[in-house]
Amino acid sequence: MAQEVLRVRLADHPQLARPGGAVALKGPGVVLVRGKNKGTLRAFSNVCPHKPKKGRVKVYGEDCQLRCPVHDWTWGRKGQPKGKQAKKPLRELRLVERGGEALIELG
């Protein structure tokens, strides 16, 4: 069975051009995060692992904090839980970056 692939034009999201930038894509349920040091681009499902039917991870502030507004869970740039509340990591999605695009497997 073939995986559904989301194609994202990175030029449409200037916040990803800088190290540490992040964006929550409208529609497909994906958060993209650019690493601070090596600039690695990662993709995560925006579904909160705590309350999947209620929580959607959003990007907040200048430091691009990943947070679920339902119970205030927060995650680092690699999807790892931060703070006292968060217990589970975000689900990372397979991503290939090439030619100014990010190709993300949604399955």
GROMACS elastic network, one bead per residue, 0.5 to 0.9 nm:
[ bonds ]
;  ai    aj funct       b0    kb
    2     5     6  0.89895   500
    2   107     6  0.89185   500
    3   105     6  0.61732   500
    3   106     6  0.68130   500
    3   107     6  0.56130   500
    4   104     6  0.83244   500
    4   105     6  0.58924   500
    4   106     6  0.55838   500
    4   107     6  0.62598   500
    5   103     6  0.63224   500
    5   104     6  0.53717   500
    5   106     6  0.59433   500
    5   107     6  0.82103   500
    6    28     6  0.80274   500
    6   102     6  0.79495   500
    6   103     6  0.56973   500
    6   104     6  0.50146   500
    6   105     6  0.64120   500
    6   106     6  0.68289   500
    7   101     6  0.66915   500
    7   102     6  0.58871   500
    7   104     6  0.65265   500
    8    11     6  0.88103   500
    8    12     6  0.80582   500
    8    13     6  0.88882   500
    8   100     6  0.86681   500
    8   101     6  0.54763   500
    8   102     6  0.51295   500
    8   103     6  0.64999   500
    8   104     6  0.80050   500
    9    12     6  0.56876   500
    9    13     6  0.75736   500
    9   100     6  0.63105   500
    9   102     6  0.66609   500
   10    13     6  0.53727   500
   10    14     6  0.71646   500
   10    16     6  0.71190   500
   10    17     6  0.78941   500
   10   100     6  0.56896   500
   10   101     6  0.53528   500
   10   102     6  0.67786   500
   11    14     6  0.59373   500
   11    16     6  0.84719   500
   11    17     6  0.80730   500
   11   100     6  0.70175   500
   11   101     6  0.81225   500
   13    16     6  0.58935   500
   13    17     6  0.76715   500
   13    22     6  0.88882   500
   13    23     6  0.74630   500
   14    17     6  0.53343   500
   14    18     6  0.77797   500
   14    21     6  0.86063   500
   15    18     6  0.61904   500
   15    19     6  0.87692   500
   15    20     6  0.86263   500
   15    21     6  0.51238   500
   15    22     6  0.62819   500
   15    23     6  0.70660   500
   15    34     6  0.88522   500
   16    19     6  0.72054   500
   16    20     6  0.76488   500
   16    22     6  0.58506   500
   16    23     6  0.73018   500
   16    32     6  0.78995   500
   16    33     6  0.71609   500
   16    34     6  0.59176   500
   16    41     6  0.82808   500
   17    20     6  0.88874   500
   17    21     6  0.70829   500
   17    34     6  0.79417   500
   17    39     6  0.89777   500
   18    21     6  0.56108   500
   18    34     6  0.74113   500
   18    35     6  0.89535   500
   18    36     6  0.82727   500
   18    39     6  0.80233   500
   19    22     6  0.89883   500
   19    33     6  0.89618   500
   19    34     6  0.56775   500
   19    35     6  0.57055   500
   19    37     6  0.68337   500
   19    38     6  0.79422   500
   19    39     6  0.54626   500
   19    40     6  0.85517   500
   20    33     6  0.69677   500
   20    34     6  0.50788   500
   20    35     6  0.51212   500
   20    37     6  0.80056   500
   20    39     6  0.75077   500
   20    63     6  0.72593   500
   20    64     6  0.71920   500
   20    77     6  0.79482   500
   21    32     6  0.84313   500
   21    33     6  0.60473   500
   21    34     6  0.52452   500
   21    35     6  0.75417   500
   21    36     6  0.79184   500
   21    62     6  0.86329   500
   21    63     6  0.77126   500
   21    64     6  0.62710   500
   22    31     6  0.72321   500
   22    32     6  0.55100   500
   22    34     6  0.60575   500
   22    35     6  0.89354   500
   22    59     6  0.67447   500
   22    63     6  0.88151   500
   22    64     6  0.57460   500
   22    65     6  0.83371   500
   22    66     6  0.85317   500
   22    77     6  0.87694   500
   23    30     6  0.85763   500
   23    31     6  0.57548   500
   23    32     6  0.53887   500
   23    33     6  0.66892   500
   23    58     6  0.80691   500
   23    59     6  0.62431   500
   23    64     6  0.79924   500
   24    29     6  0.76351   500
   24    30     6  0.60610   500
   24    32     6  0.63895   500
   24    33     6  0.87952   500
   24    46     6  0.76038   500
   24    57     6  0.78074   500
   24    58     6  0.60155   500
   24    59     6  0.62220   500
   25    28     6  0.65542   500
   25    29     6  0.65162   500
   25    30     6  0.55500   500
   25    31     6  0.60000   500
   25    32     6  0.75815   500
   25    46     6  0.89588   500
   26    29     6  0.68074   500
   26    30     6  0.78557   500
   27    30     6  0.80717   500
   28    45     6  0.88920   500
   28    46     6  0.89510   500
   28   106     6  0.84392   500
   29    44     6  0.85149   500
   29    45     6  0.59465   500
   29    46     6  0.52107   500
   29    47     6  0.71492   500
   29    56     6  0.80942   500
   29    57     6  0.88573   500
   30    43     6  0.65383   500
   30    44     6  0.56680   500
   30    46     6  0.51760   500
   30    47     6  0.84063   500
   30    57     6  0.88374   500
   30    93     6  0.85699   500
   30   104     6  0.89964   500
   30   106     6  0.85362   500
   31    42     6  0.82848   500
   31    43     6  0.56988   500
   31    44     6  0.52188   500
   31    45     6  0.63067   500
   31    46     6  0.57398   500
   31    57     6  0.76299   500
   31    58     6  0.76388   500
   31    59     6  0.80184   500
   31    66     6  0.86839   500
   32    41     6  0.69301   500
   32    42     6  0.57324   500
   32    44     6  0.65441   500
   33    40     6  0.81430   500
   33    41     6  0.57034   500
   33    42     6  0.52871   500
   33    43     6  0.64538   500
   33    44     6  0.82074   500
   33    64     6  0.84991   500
   33    77     6  0.63076   500
   33    78     6  0.81996   500
   34    38     6  0.87171   500
   34    39     6  0.54978   500
   34    40     6  0.56252   500
   34    42     6  0.64720   500
   34    77     6  0.76190   500
   35    38     6  0.60618   500
   35    41     6  0.62269   500
   35    42     6  0.77678   500
   35    77     6  0.65303   500
   35    78     6  0.80371   500
   36    39     6  0.57108   500
   36    40     6  0.80224   500
   36    77     6  0.83545   500
   37    40     6  0.80472   500
   41    95     6  0.78875   500
   41    96     6  0.86108   500
   41    97     6  0.74997   500
   41   102     6  0.84562   500
   42    77     6  0.81433   500
   42    78     6  0.74297   500
   42    79     6  0.89072   500
   42    92     6  0.74109   500
   42    93     6  0.76361   500
   42    94     6  0.80527   500
   42    95     6  0.66562   500
   42    96     6  0.89901   500
   43    91     6  0.86535   500
   43    92     6  0.58541   500
   43    93     6  0.52877   500
   43    94     6  0.70309   500
   43    95     6  0.63952   500
   43   104     6  0.72161   500
   44    47     6  0.85941   500
   44    78     6  0.89603   500
   44    79     6  0.72827   500
   44    90     6  0.62943   500
   44    91     6  0.55520   500
   44    93     6  0.53040   500
   44    94     6  0.85985   500
   45    48     6  0.81276   500
   45    56     6  0.88828   500
   45    57     6  0.82052   500
   45    90     6  0.67338   500
   45    91     6  0.55641   500
   45    92     6  0.64214   500
   45    93     6  0.67082   500
   45   106     6  0.82651   500
   46    55     6  0.82995   500
   46    56     6  0.53178   500
   46    58     6  0.73091   500
   46    68     6  0.87585   500
   46    90     6  0.76795   500
   46    91     6  0.82230   500
   47    50     6  0.86543   500
   47    51     6  0.79647   500
   47    52     6  0.54823   500
   47    53     6  0.78696   500
   47    54     6  0.83507   500
   47    55     6  0.61759   500
   47    57     6  0.61571   500
   47    68     6  0.86919   500
   47    90     6  0.78098   500
   47    91     6  0.82109   500
   48    51     6  0.56960   500
   48    52     6  0.52029   500
   48    53     6  0.82571   500
   48    54     6  0.78421   500
   48    56     6  0.54925   500
   48    57     6  0.59741   500
   48    67     6  0.88106   500
   48    68     6  0.64740   500
   48    73     6  0.82848   500
   48    88     6  0.89664   500
   48    90     6  0.71194   500
   48    91     6  0.89522   500
   49    52     6  0.56269   500
   49    55     6  0.81202   500
   49    86     6  0.89613   500
   49    87     6  0.87042   500
   49    88     6  0.63452   500
   49    89     6  0.73638   500
   49    90     6  0.66433   500
   49    91     6  0.80293   500
   50    54     6  0.89741   500
   50    55     6  0.76222   500
   50    71     6  0.85343   500
   50    73     6  0.83484   500
   50    86     6  0.79588   500
   50    87     6  0.81148   500
   50    88     6  0.74677   500
   51    54     6  0.54489   500
   51    55     6  0.54317   500
   51    56     6  0.86469   500
   51    70     6  0.82212   500
   51    71     6  0.86975   500
   52    55     6  0.57398   500
   52    56     6  0.76636   500
   53    56     6  0.84623   500
   54    70     6  0.72474   500
   55    68     6  0.58654   500
   55    69     6  0.69722   500
   55    70     6  0.56616   500
   55    71     6  0.80645   500
   56    67     6  0.83268   500
   56    68     6  0.57332   500
   56    69     6  0.74840   500
   56    70     6  0.80549   500
   57    66     6  0.63297   500
   57    67     6  0.53297   500
   57    69     6  0.73257   500
   57    73     6  0.87985   500
   57    74     6  0.85558   500
   58    65     6  0.80465   500
   58    66     6  0.57267   500
   58    67     6  0.54937   500
   58    68     6  0.61456   500
   58    69     6  0.75689   500
   59    63     6  0.89614   500
   59    64     6  0.54047   500
   59    65     6  0.55010   500
   59    67     6  0.64879   500
   59    68     6  0.88229   500
   60    63     6  0.73799   500
   60    64     6  0.51604   500
   60    65     6  0.50194   500
   60    66     6  0.65008   500
   60    67     6  0.71819   500
   61    64     6  0.52458   500
   61    65     6  0.64177   500
   62    65     6  0.79447   500
   64    77     6  0.88983   500
   65    74     6  0.73086   500
   65    75     6  0.73882   500
   65    76     6  0.74185   500
   65    77     6  0.82316   500
   66    73     6  0.84498   500
   66    74     6  0.55960   500
   66    75     6  0.54084   500
   66    76     6  0.68376   500
   66    77     6  0.77523   500
   66    79     6  0.85324   500
   67    70     6  0.89101   500
   67    71     6  0.88762   500
   67    72     6  0.61504   500
   67    73     6  0.56242   500
   67    75     6  0.65081   500
   68    71     6  0.63841   500
   68    72     6  0.53208   500
   68    73     6  0.53844   500
   68    74     6  0.65689   500
   68    75     6  0.89836   500
   69    72     6  0.51826   500
   69    73     6  0.75009   500
   70    73     6  0.79799   500
   71    85     6  0.79851   500
   71    86     6  0.89896   500
   72    85     6  0.73779   500
   72    86     6  0.81625   500
   73    81     6  0.77186   500
   73    82     6  0.75780   500
   73    83     6  0.74582   500
   73    84     6  0.82414   500
   73    85     6  0.56043   500
   73    87     6  0.83805   500
   74    80     6  0.86317   500
   74    81     6  0.61810   500
   74    82     6  0.54132   500
   74    83     6  0.66323   500
   74    85     6  0.78599   500
   74    86     6  0.62140   500
   75    78     6  0.77790   500
   75    79     6  0.54530   500
   75    80     6  0.53336   500
   75    82     6  0.50121   500
   75    83     6  0.80743   500
   75    86     6  0.74808   500
   75    89     6  0.72696   500
   75    90     6  0.74827   500
   76    79     6  0.52792   500
   76    80     6  0.53040   500
   76    81     6  0.64220   500
   76    82     6  0.63124   500
   77    80     6  0.73233   500
   78    89     6  0.87167   500
   78    90     6  0.84721   500
   78    92     6  0.84039   500
   79    89     6  0.54159   500
   79    91     6  0.73165   500
   79    92     6  0.71022   500
   80    86     6  0.88292   500
   80    87     6  0.88608   500
   80    88     6  0.74420   500
   80    90     6  0.67217   500
   81    84     6  0.86342   500
   81    85     6  0.83986   500
   81    86     6  0.51681   500
   81    87     6  0.59854   500
   81    88     6  0.60184   500
   81    89     6  0.52768   500
   81    90     6  0.77059   500
   82    85     6  0.77489   500
   82    86     6  0.60834   500
   82    87     6  0.81476   500
   83    86     6  0.62707   500
   83    87     6  0.88325   500
   84    87     6  0.78209   500
   86    89     6  0.78729   500
   89    92     6  0.85609   500
   92    95     6  0.88825   500
   93   104     6  0.66388   500
   93   105     6  0.61779   500
   93   106     6  0.66244   500
   93   107     6  0.80660   500
   94   103     6  0.82620   500
   94   104     6  0.57627   500
   94   105     6  0.54099   500
   94   106     6  0.78676   500
   95   102     6  0.65070   500
   95   103     6  0.55316   500
   95   105     6  0.65313   500
   96   101     6  0.82641   500
   96   102     6  0.57179   500
   96   103     6  0.51747   500
   96   104     6  0.66441   500
   96   105     6  0.89103   500
   97   100     6  0.71469   500
   97   101     6  0.57396   500
   97   103     6  0.63179   500
   97   104     6  0.87298   500
   98   101     6  0.54434   500
   98   102     6  0.64909   500
   98   103     6  0.80243   500
   99   102     6  0.83581   500
